[in-house]
């Protein structure tokens, strides 16, 4: 039986403070779903990955920052992929590094 997971892919080029996403990660953990946090070098790769996921029929969501801390409002910071079967997500994320 396949396990399900979700990947959260962050932009390494933004160099966000560690605390900027730590609270969100804790909330996601409390939800009980398996989540993997990966990174890409820049927004270009983030959009390319979103397109790959779309072509595979995976659910995706681009997240824009509200601009309340260190980056301008509307800045795309994260791509969510899934939840979906692990093997489907792994097909497009296997070469990415963990945060």
Backbone torsions as a table, in degrees:
resi	resn	phi	psi	omega
1	UNK	NA	134.3	-178.7
2	UNK	-75.5	141.8	171.7
3	UNK	-91.7	154.9	178.0
4	UNK	-108.4	149.3	176.3
5	UNK	-151.6	173.3	175.8
6	UNK	-131.8	141.9	175.4
7	UNK	-110.7	138.5	173.4
8	UNK	-115.2	119.9	-175.1
9	UNK	-111.9	119.8	-177.3
10	UNK	-103.5	159.5	177.6
11	UNK	-90.1	114.2	179.9
12	UNK	-68.2	-26.5	-177.4
13	UNK	-69.6	-17.5	179.5
14	UNK	-78.4	-22.4	178.5
15	UNK	50.0	50.4	179.3
16	UNK	-64.6	147.2	174.8
17	UNK	-61.2	147.1	-177.3
18	UNK	-56.8	-38.3	-177.5
19	UNK	-69.0	-18.2	-175.1
20	UNK	-61.4	-29.4	-179.1
21	UNK	-120.5	-3.4	-176.1
22	UNK	-62.1	-43.4	179.7
23	UNK	-62.3	-42.4	178.3
24	UNK	-62.8	-41.2	179.9
25	UNK	-62.1	-38.9	178.4
26	UNK	-63.7	-41.1	178.8
27	UNK	-63.3	-41.0	179.8
28	UNK	-64.6	-39.7	178.6
29	UNK	-59.8	-40.9	-179.5
30	UNK	-62.2	-25.7	179.5
31	UNK	-70.7	-16.2	175.2
32	UNK	85.9	-4.8	178.6
33	UNK	-86.4	147.8	176.2
34	UNK	-72.4	126.9	179.6
35	UNK	-133.5	137.4	179.5
36	UNK	-119.3	130.7	-179.7
37	UNK	-107.4	118.4	-176.9
38	UNK	-118.4	173.6	178.6
39	UNK	-138.4	153.6	172.4
40	UNK	-125.5	157.4	-176.2
41	UNK	-66.2	-31.7	-173.0
42	UNK	-158.9	177.3	179.8
43	UNK	-64.5	-31.9	179.0
44	UNK	-57.0	-48.7	180.0
45	UNK	-67.9	-31.7	178.2
46	UNK	-63.2	-46.0	178.4
47	UNK	-66.9	-37.1	177.0
48	UNK	-62.5	-41.6	179.1
49	UNK	-66.5	-39.5	177.0
50	UNK	-59.5	-42.1	179.6
51	UNK	-66.0	-41.0	176.8
52	UNK	-59.9	-44.8	179.7
53	UNK	-62.7	-42.7	178.7
54	UNK	-59.4	-44.0	179.6
55	UNK	-63.1	-28.2	178.5
56	UNK	-86.8	-1.6	179.2
57	UNK	78.9	19.4	-179.2
58	UNK	-86.6	143.0	174.9
59	UNK	-69.5	139.0	179.6
60	UNK	-137.8	158.8	174.3
61	UNK	-150.4	125.5	172.0
62	UNK	-88.7	134.1	-178.2
63	UNK	-108.5	129.9	177.9
64	UNK	-107.6	137.3	-179.3
65	UNK	-71.0	145.3	178.1
66	UNK	-77.8	-12.9	177.7
67	UNK	78.9	23.3	-177.9
68	UNK	-89.4	-7.7	-178.6
69	UNK	-124.7	-101.4	-167.9
70	UNK	-106.4	-5.1	179.5
71	UNK	-128.6	156.9	-176.2
72	UNK	-63.3	149.0	176.9
73	UNK	-57.9	141.7	177.5
74	UNK	87.5	-5.0	178.9
75	UNK	-66.8	125.4	176.3
76	UNK	-71.7	121.7	-174.8
77	UNK	-114.2	-31.5	-169.7
78	UNK	-144.2	148.1	171.1
79	UNK	-117.7	125.6	172.8
80	UNK	-97.6	134.8	176.4
81	UNK	-125.9	125.3	179.7
82	UNK	100.2	-167.0	4.5
83	UNK	-64.7	144.7	179.1
84	UNK	-161.1	173.0	178.1
85	UNK	-60.0	137.4	-177.6
86	UNK	-51.7	-45.5	-175.1
87	UNK	-64.0	-30.5	178.0
88	UNK	-71.8	-42.6	178.4
89	UNK	-68.4	-43.1	-179.1
90	UNK	-60.1	-30.8	-179.6
91	UNK	-56.8	-35.6	-177.4
92	UNK	-106.4	-10.3	-177.0
93	UNK	-114.0	0.2	-171.5
94	UNK	-59.0	-24.8	-177.9
95	UNK	-94.4	-0.8	-179.4
96	UNK	-83.7	153.7	179.9
97	UNK	-95.9	149.3	174.5
98	UNK	-68.2	150.8	175.6
99	UNK	-72.2	NA	NA
